Amino acid sequence: MIDCGAGTVHALARYGLPWEGMTHLFVSHFHVDHIGELASLFFAFRHGLPSPRTQPLTLLGPQGLDRVMSGLQQTLDSNLFDPRFPVELRMLAPGDRVKLGPASAVCVTKTPHTGESLAIRIDSGGRSVCYTGDTGYSEEVARFFNKASVMVSECSYRKPRPGVAHLSVSEVARMAVIAQAARLIVTHFYFDVNDEELKRELQSSFSGEVIIGRDGMAIEV
């Protein structure tokens, strides 16, 4: 399950990520860096798979996702979102919960970023992966991530920017502390990252494991 932003198709192709194994796709909100490769992804599904796919794909996202998909389809190609396998669109509101299987479920909560933006929590077999999407500082979102096995967080700026709905390094660390997350993966940088320096800065207040996110990274949970 991924947020379909810049680099999605590139990562799938370059790093051999499992196209056929992708069962769900999560869209956190409608800024272009988070939906910009939906069209490319579905074009690849339709024309670029090494072997035919029959497994259904479920798109999860905020209210209005149908409008986004319809607009892309009308603009680009009437067959764009007909990849020759079943596709289900499920629009979620804060607090919604969706079962993925006998022991797995996702739930979402609102983030302070755009009118529709959501964070997601995936629980399976006693473990949890939580993803902020884009967000301003929010103790409510941090508490939603309570005891996360892995917290994946945007980390846009080095220092807080008042009035800007993105997280700084210190705000990410504070939210991870409140969440009591075991591991923190940071991504979505608007600054040049020195991995070791950023780790030290985050670990000055957060005692869990810190990982600097990169395209193609695989993490065992």
C-alpha positions as CSV (number, residue, x, y, z in Angstrom):
1,M,0.0,0.0,0.0
2,I,1.5,3.3,-1.1
3,D,0.7,7.0,-1.5
4,C,0.9,7.5,-5.2
5,G,3.3,10.4,-5.4
6,A,6.4,11.3,-7.4
7,G,8.7,8.3,-7.9
8,T,6.1,5.5,-7.5
9,V,6.3,4.1,-11.0
10,H,10.1,4.7,-11.1
11,A,10.5,2.8,-7.9
12,L,8.3,-0.1,-9.0
13,A,10.3,-0.4,-12.2
14,R,13.8,0.2,-10.9
15,Y,13.7,-1.8,-7.7
16,G,11.5,-4.6,-8.9
17,L,8.7,-4.0,-6.4
18,P,5.8,-6.4,-6.7
19,W,3.2,-5.0,-9.2
20,E,1.2,-8.2,-9.0
21,G,1.3,-8.2,-5.2
22,M,-0.1,-4.7,-4.8
23,T,-3.6,-5.1,-3.5
24,H,-4.3,-1.6,-2.1
25,L,-3.2,1.9,-3.0
26,F,-3.7,4.7,-0.6
27,V,-4.0,8.4,-1.6
28,S,-3.6,10.7,1.3
29,H,-4.6,13.9,-0.4
30,F,-4.8,15.6,-3.8
31,H,-1.7,17.7,-4.1
32,V,0.2,16.9,-7.3
33,D,3.2,15.3,-5.5
34,H,0.8,12.7,-4.0
35,I,-1.4,11.9,-7.0
36,G,0.9,12.9,-9.8
37,E,1.7,9.4,-10.9
38,L,-1.8,7.8,-10.7
39,A,-2.1,8.2,-14.5
40,S,1.4,6.8,-15.1
41,L,0.8,3.9,-12.8
42,F,-2.5,2.9,-14.5
43,F,-0.9,3.3,-17.9
44,A,1.8,0.9,-16.8
45,F,-0.8,-1.5,-15.4
46,R,-2.6,-1.5,-18.8
47,H,0.4,-1.6,-21.1
48,G,3.6,-2.5,-19.2
49,L,3.0,-5.5,-17.0
50,P,5.3,-8.4,-17.8
51,S,2.4,-10.8,-17.4
52,P,-1.4,-10.3,-17.2
53,R,-2.8,-9.5,-13.8
54,T,-6.2,-10.7,-12.6
55,Q,-6.1,-9.8,-8.9
56,P,-8.3,-6.8,-7.9
57,L,-6.9,-3.5,-6.8
58,T,-8.6,-1.3,-4.2
59,L,-7.9,2.5,-4.2
60,L,-8.4,4.1,-0.8
61,G,-8.5,7.8,-0.3
62,P,-10.4,10.9,0.9
63,Q,-13.8,12.0,-0.3
64,G,-13.4,13.5,-3.8
65,L,-11.1,10.8,-5.0
66,D,-13.7,9.8,-7.6
67,R,-13.6,13.4,-9.0
68,V,-9.8,13.3,-9.3
69,M,-9.9,9.9,-11.1
70,S,-12.7,11.1,-13.4
71,G,-10.9,14.3,-14.2
72,L,-7.7,12.4,-15.1
73,Q,-9.6,10.0,-17.2
74,Q,-11.4,12.7,-19.2
75,T,-8.2,14.6,-19.7
76,L,-5.9,11.8,-20.7
77,D,-7.5,8.7,-22.0
78,S,-11.0,7.2,-21.8
79,N,-9.4,3.7,-21.1
80,L,-6.8,4.9,-18.7
81,F,-8.4,3.4,-15.6
82,D,-9.5,0.2,-17.2
83,P,-6.4,-1.9,-16.7
84,R,-8.1,-5.2,-17.6
85,F,-8.4,-6.3,-14.0
86,P,-11.0,-5.2,-11.3
87,V,-10.5,-1.9,-9.7
88,E,-12.5,-0.7,-6.6
89,L,-12.6,2.9,-5.4
90,R,-13.3,3.4,-1.7
91,M,-13.5,6.9,-0.3
92,L,-12.9,7.3,3.4
93,A,-13.9,9.8,6.1
94,P,-11.9,10.3,9.3
95,G,-12.6,7.4,11.7
96,D,-13.4,4.9,8.9
97,R,-12.0,1.4,9.2
98,V,-11.5,-1.1,6.4
99,K,-10.8,-4.8,6.9
100,L,-8.0,-6.1,4.6
101,G,-8.2,-9.7,5.8
102,P,-9.0,-11.8,8.8
103,A,-6.3,-10.2,10.9
104,S,-5.6,-6.9,9.1
105,A,-7.3,-3.6,8.9
106,V,-6.7,0.1,8.0
107,C,-8.2,3.2,9.6
108,V,-7.7,6.8,8.9
109,T,-7.8,10.2,10.6
110,K,-7.8,13.8,9.6
111,T,-4.5,15.7,9.3
112,P,-4.1,19.5,9.4
113,H,-2.9,20.0,5.8
114,T,-5.7,20.3,3.2
115,G,-9.5,20.0,3.5
116,E,-9.3,16.3,2.6
117,S,-5.9,15.1,3.8
118,L,-5.8,11.9,5.8
119,A,-3.2,9.9,7.8
120,I,-3.5,6.1,7.8
121,R,-2.9,3.3,10.3
122,I,-2.4,-0.3,9.2
123,D,-2.8,-3.0,11.9
124,S,-2.0,-6.6,11.2
125,G,-1.0,-9.5,13.4
126,G,-0.3,-7.3,16.4
127,R,2.0,-4.9,14.5
128,S,1.2,-1.5,13.0
129,V,2.5,0.8,10.3
130,C,1.3,4.4,10.5
131,Y,1.8,7.1,7.8
132,T,1.2,10.8,8.3
133,G,0.7,11.7,4.7
134,D,1.3,15.5,4.7
135,T,0.4,17.2,7.9
136,G,1.1,20.0,10.2
137,Y,2.0,19.3,13.9
138,S,-0.9,17.4,15.5
139,E,-0.9,15.7,18.9
140,E,-4.2,14.1,17.8
141,V,-2.5,12.4,14.8
142,A,0.3,11.3,17.1
143,R,-2.1,9.7,19.5
144,F,-3.8,8.0,16.6
145,F,-0.4,6.4,16.0
146,N,-0.2,5.1,19.5
147,K,2.4,2.3,20.0
148,A,3.1,2.1,16.2
149,S,5.6,-0.5,15.2
150,V,6.7,1.8,12.4
151,M,5.7,5.5,12.0
152,V,6.4,6.9,8.5
153,S,6.4,10.7,8.7
154,E,6.8,13.6,6.4
155,C,9.8,15.8,7.5
156,S,9.6,18.8,5.2
157,Y,11.7,21.4,7.0
158,R,14.6,21.7,9.4
159,K,13.0,24.4,11.5
160,P,9.3,25.1,12.2
161,R,7.5,27.4,9.8
162,P,4.5,29.1,11.5
163,G,1.4,29.0,9.3
164,V,2.8,26.2,7.0
165,A,1.1,22.9,7.3
166,H,4.2,20.7,7.2
167,L,6.4,19.2,9.8
168,S,9.9,20.3,10.9
169,V,12.5,17.9,12.4
170,S,11.7,18.8,16.0
171,E,8.0,18.4,15.4
172,V,8.4,15.0,13.8
173,A,10.4,13.9,16.9
174,R,7.8,15.3,19.3
175,M,5.0,13.4,17.5
176,A,7.0,10.2,17.5
177,V,7.5,10.5,21.3
178,I,3.8,11.1,21.9
179,A,3.0,8.1,19.6
180,Q,5.5,6.0,21.5
181,A,6.6,4.6,18.1
182,A,9.2,1.8,18.0
183,R,10.7,3.0,14.7
184,L,10.5,6.2,12.8
185,I,11.0,6.6,9.1
186,V,11.3,10.1,7.8
187,T,10.7,11.2,4.2
188,H,9.3,14.2,2.1
189,F,12.3,16.5,2.5
190,Y,12.4,20.1,1.3
191,F,16.1,20.4,2.4
192,D,19.4,18.6,1.6
193,V,19.7,15.7,4.0
194,N,22.8,14.4,5.7
195,D,21.6,11.1,7.0
196,E,23.8,10.9,10.1
197,E,23.2,14.5,11.1
198,L,19.4,14.2,10.7
199,K,19.4,10.9,12.7
200,R,21.3,12.6,15.6
201,E,18.9,15.6,15.5
202,L,15.8,13.3,15.7
203,Q,17.3,11.1,18.4
204,S,18.1,14.0,20.6
205,S,14.5,13.7,21.8
206,F,13.2,10.4,20.3
207,S,14.7,7.3,21.7
208,G,13.4,4.8,19.1
209,E,15.1,3.7,15.9
210,V,15.4,6.3,13.2
211,I,15.6,5.5,9.5
212,I,16.0,8.0,6.7
213,G,13.6,7.0,3.9
214,R,14.8,6.4,0.4
215,D,13.2,5.2,-2.8
216,G,13.0,1.4,-3.0
217,M,13.6,0.9,0.7
218,A,12.2,-2.4,2.1
219,I,11.5,-2.6,5.9
220,E,10.4,-5.8,7.7
221,V,7.8,-5.1,10.3
